[in-house]
Amino acid sequence: MKLTSSAASIFVTATFAILAGLASGQERPAATSQSSIPGLLKREISPEGVAYLKKLRTTNVPFGTNGFDLETLRKGMGTRREPTIPGVRLKKVTVGNIPCEWLMTPGANPDIRLLYIHGGGFVSGVGGYYIPQTAHISAAAKCAVLLVDYRLAPENAFPAGLNDCVEAHEWMVSNGPDGPSKARATFVAGDSAGGNLTLATLLALRDRKLTMPAGGIPISPTSDFTLASDSLRTVKDPIISSKTMPVFRDMYLGKADPRDPLASPAFGDYRGLPPLLFQIGEHEMLLDDGIRAAQKARADGIPVTLEVWPGMFHVFQSHEPLLPEAREAVAHIADFIRTRSKTAPK
């Protein structure tokens, strides 16, 4: 798929979803009401949010509508973006063979540590693309953030990337921005493919009897590679086409079973996992993937906060300048981290 110059500009400045341009469309058939969406927050959409969504719906076409261009995807998601707030400290480290980078904002506690797993459909992306977003989280939550550049498919298919995330968290438990030191509390967060890997990392840490974090924060997660979620067919995502999902699945999984809970956390057993905060946009094809994973975790007895944000879209927390909804969502993430840090076992 070839990009226009205007689409290319958007490609570099928004998150995974915005990679190739965006489009118009209604989010669901008229027969489906907002009140039927589990976890939908009761709040008015900001004027800025209304205007931004309108802009997305009238600009170009969703990524993947007219073909899947992996080279262009990787070029856009491989961009390193600079922080939009002052005083951010960055430090590159290597965990085993895994490139990682610490991010700290002024006043952040180096002993409260968040592993952030980037999106990009499992086949693209770097942690550096998420510097602006994670800087906002660090500033709000007063935590250190470790960005992990896990191995990408199809060159490194499942579970290579997942294993990297597990290794990065285990390292982070006893290593901080200033060198070896025990964490007071750790967390795992990620968006889209990284939201999937957030949940899979928690499941794998439990199964492998490794140190569990104090909480997990999946943002707009992919959770079911059987592609059974209704929203893949009923939501006209203004950012990315559902036509991409079989491509991402095949590149990531190879010959692996799409019902493996570490590949499709919707099928996971969540018993023994820490509390979870899910954040999802109302107008995204992965709406039901996120809701189903949250409902499964809740059914397994895990404390779950499910936030579906009215009028929002895929990984809305990453779009600069931040919408009012994004600022509030980051504040919710910070509250979750602060609260769970206080109750984490010493």
Residue pairs with C-beta under 8 A, 6 or more apart in sequence:
1 20
1 63
1 64
1 65
1 66
1 67
1 68
1 69
1 72
2 69
3 11
3 20
3 21
3 72
4 21
4 60
6 21
6 59
6 60
7 20
7 21
7 59
7 60
8 76
10 18
10 21
10 22
10 59
10 60
11 18
11 19
11 20
11 21
11 72
11 76
12 76
12 79
12 81
13 81
13 320
14 318
14 319
14 320
15 119
15 129
15 130
15 133
15 191
15 192
15 314
15 315
15 318
15 319
16 77
16 119
16 120
16 121
16 124
16 125
16 191
16 192
16 193
16 240
16 314
16 315
17 63
17 192
17 237
17 239
17 240
17 284
17 313
17 314
17 315
18 63
18 239
18 319
19 63
19 72
19 73
19 76
19 77
19 240
20 60
20 61
20 62
20 63
20 64
20 69
20 72
20 73
20 76
21 59
21 60
21 61
21 62
21 63
22 56
22 57
22 59
22 60
22 61
22 62
22 238
22 239
23 56
23 57
23 58
23 59
23 60
23 61
23 62
23 65
23 236
23 238
24 57
24 58
24 238
25 57
25 236
25 237
25 238
26 236
27 235
27 236
27 282
27 283
28 231
28 234
28 235
29 234
32 234
34 40
34 282
34 310
37 282
37 287
37 291
37 308
38 291
38 294
38 295
38 306
38 308
39 278
39 280
39 291
39 294
39 306
39 307
39 308
40 282
40 308
40 310
41 307
41 308
41 309
41 310
43 310
44 310
45 53
45 310
45 311
45 325
46 311
46 323
46 324
46 325
48 323
48 324
49 311
49 312
49 323
49 324
49 325
50 311
52 319
52 323
53 238
53 283
53 311
53 312
53 313
56 238
56 239
56 313
57 238
61 241
62 237
62 238
62 239
62 240
62 241
63 73
63 239
63 240
63 241
63 244
64 240
64 241
64 243
64 244
64 247
65 241
65 243
68 243
68 244
68 247
70 123
70 124
73 120
73 121
73 123
73 124
74 123
74 124
76 124
77 118
77 119
77 120
77 124
77 125
77 126
77 129
78 124
78 125
78 126
78 129
79 126
79 128
79 129
80 126
80 128
80 129
80 131
81 128
81 129
81 130
81 131
81 132
82 131
82 132
83 131
83 132
83 135
84 132
84 135
84 320
84 321
85 105
85 135
85 136
85 139
87 105
87 106
88 103
88 104
88 105
88 131
88 135
88 138
89 102
89 103
89 104
89 105
89 177
90 101
90 102
90 103
90 104
90 131
91 101
91 102
91 104
91 177
92 99
92 100
92 101
92 102
93 100
93 101
93 102
93 175
94 100
95 148
95 167
95 168
95 171
95 175
96 167
96 171
98 148
98 149
98 150
98 151
98 164
98 167
98 168
99 127
99 149
100 127
100 146
100 147
100 148
100 149
100 168
101 127
101 128
101 146
101 147
101 149
102 144
102 145
102 146
102 147
102 176
102 177
103 131
103 134
103 135
103 138
103 144
103 145
103 146
103 147
104 110
104 138
104 144
104 145
104 177
105 135
105 138
105 139
105 142
106 139
107 139
107 142
108 138
108 139
108 141
108 142
108 143
108 144
109 142
109 143
109 144
109 184
110 144
110 176
110 177
110 178
110 181
111 144
111 176
111 181
111 182
111 183
111 184
111 185
112 141
112 142
112 143
112 144
112 183
112 184
112 185
112 187
112 337
112 341
113 143
113 144
113 145
113 146
113 172
113 176
113 183
113 185
113 186
113 187
114 134
114 137
114 138
114 141
114 143
114 144
114 145
114 146
114 186
114 187
114 188
114 189
114 337
115 145
115 146
115 148
115 165
115 168
115 169
115 172
115 186
115 187
115 188
115 189
115 201
115 213
116 127
116 130
116 134
116 137
116 145
116 146
116 147
116 148
116 189
116 190
116 194
117 148
117 150
117 165
117 188
117 189
117 190
117 191
117 194
117 195
117 197
117 198
117 201
118 125
118 126
118 127
118 129
118 130
118 147
118 148
118 149
118 190
118 191
118 193
118 194
119 125
119 190
119 191
119 192
119 193
119 194
119 195
119 220
119 315
120 129
120 152
120 192
120 193
120 194
121 192
121 193
121 244
121 248
121 251
121 252
122 152
122 153
122 158
122 161
122 193
122 196
122 248
122 251
122 252
123 152
123 153
123 154
123 248
123 251
123 252
124 152
125 152
125 193
125 194
126 149
127 147
127 148
127 149
128 147
130 147
130 191
130 318
131 147
132 318
132 320
133 317
133 318
134 145
134 147
135 145
136 317
136 322
136 327
136 330
137 143
137 145
137 189
137 330
137 333
137 334
138 144
138 145
140 330
140 331
140 333
140 334
141 333
141 334
141 337
141 338
142 334
142 338
143 187
143 337
143 341
144 176
144 177
146 168
146 172
148 164
148 165
148 168
150 160
150 161
150 162
150 164
150 165
150 168
150 197
151 160
151 161
151 164
152 161
153 160
153 161
153 251
153 252
153 254
154 251
154 252
154 254
157 251
157 252
157 253
157 254
157 256
158 252
158 253
158 254
158 256
158 260
158 262
158 263
159 256
159 262
159 263
161 197
161 252
162 197
162 200
162 201
162 204
162 262
163 204
165 188
165 197
165 200
165 201
166 201
166 204
166 205
166 208
166 210
169 186
169 188
169 201
169 205
169 210
169 211
169 213
170 205
170 210
170 211
172 183
172 186
173 182
173 183
173 186
173 211
174 180
174 181
174 182
174 183
175 181
176 183
184 341
184 344
184 346
185 213
185 214
185 337
185 340
185 341
185 344
186 211
186 213
186 214
187 213
187 214
187 215
187 216
187 217
187 337
187 340
188 198
188 201
188 202
188 213
188 215
188 216
188 217
189 198
189 216
189 217
189 218
189 219
189 333
190 196
190 197
190 198
190 217
190 218
190 219
190 221
191 219
191 220
191 221
191 315
191 317
191 318
192 219
192 220
192 221
192 222
192 286
192 314
192 315
193 222
193 248
193 252
194 219
195 218
195 219
195 220
195 221
195 222
195 223
195 290
196 218
196 221
196 222
196 223
196 265
198 216
198 217
198 218
198 221
199 216
199 218
199 221
199 223
199 265
199 268
199 276
199 293
200 261
200 262
200 263
200 265
201 216
202 212
202 213
202 216
202 273
202 274
203 261
203 262
203 265
203 268
203 269
203 270
203 273
204 262
205 211
205 212
205 213
206 212
206 272
206 273
212 272
212 273
212 274
213 274
214 274
214 275
214 340
214 341
214 343
214 344
215 274
215 275
215 276
215 277
215 336
215 337
215 340
216 273
216 274
216 275
216 276
216 277
217 276
217 277
217 278
217 279
217 333
217 336
218 276
218 277
218 278
218 279
218 290
218 293
219 278
219 279
219 280
219 315
219 317
220 279
220 280
220 281
220 284
220 286
220 290
220 314
220 315
221 265
221 278
221 286
221 289
221 290
221 293
222 245
222 248
222 286
222 289
223 229
223 264
223 265
223 266
223 286
223 289
223 290
223 292
223 293
224 264
224 266
224 267
224 289
224 292
225 249
225 252
225 253
225 258
225 259
225 263
225 264
226 258
226 259
226 264
227 245
227 246
227 249
229 286
229 287
229 288
229 289
229 292
230 288
231 284
231 285
231 286
231 287
231 288
231 289
232 242
232 245
232 285
232 286
232 288
233 242
235 283
235 284
235 285
235 287
237 283
237 284
237 285
237 313
237 314
238 283
238 313
239 284
239 313
239 314
240 285
240 314
241 285
242 285
245 285
249 258
252 263
253 263
256 263
257 263
258 264
259 267
260 267
261 267
261 268
261 269
262 268
265 293
266 289
266 292
266 293
266 296
267 296
268 293
268 296
268 297
269 300
270 296
270 297
270 300
270 301
270 302
271 300
271 301
271 302
273 297
273 300
273 302
274 302
274 340
275 302
275 303
275 304
275 305
275 336
275 340
276 294
276 297
276 302
276 303
276 304
276 305
277 304
277 305
277 307
277 332
277 333
277 336
278 290
278 291
278 293
278 294
278 304
278 305
278 306
278 307
279 307
279 309
279 317
279 329
279 332
279 333
280 286
280 287
280 290
280 291
280 306
280 307
280 308
280 309
281 287
281 308
281 309
281 312
281 313
281 314
281 315
281 316
282 308
282 309
282 310
282 311
282 312
283 311
283 312
283 313
284 313
284 314
285 314
286 314
287 308
290 306
290 308
291 306
291 308
294 304
294 306
295 306
297 304
298 304
298 306
305 332
305 336
307 329
307 332
309 316
309 325
309 329
311 325
312 323
312 325
316 323
316 325
316 326
316 329
317 326
317 329
317 330
318 326
319 326
322 330
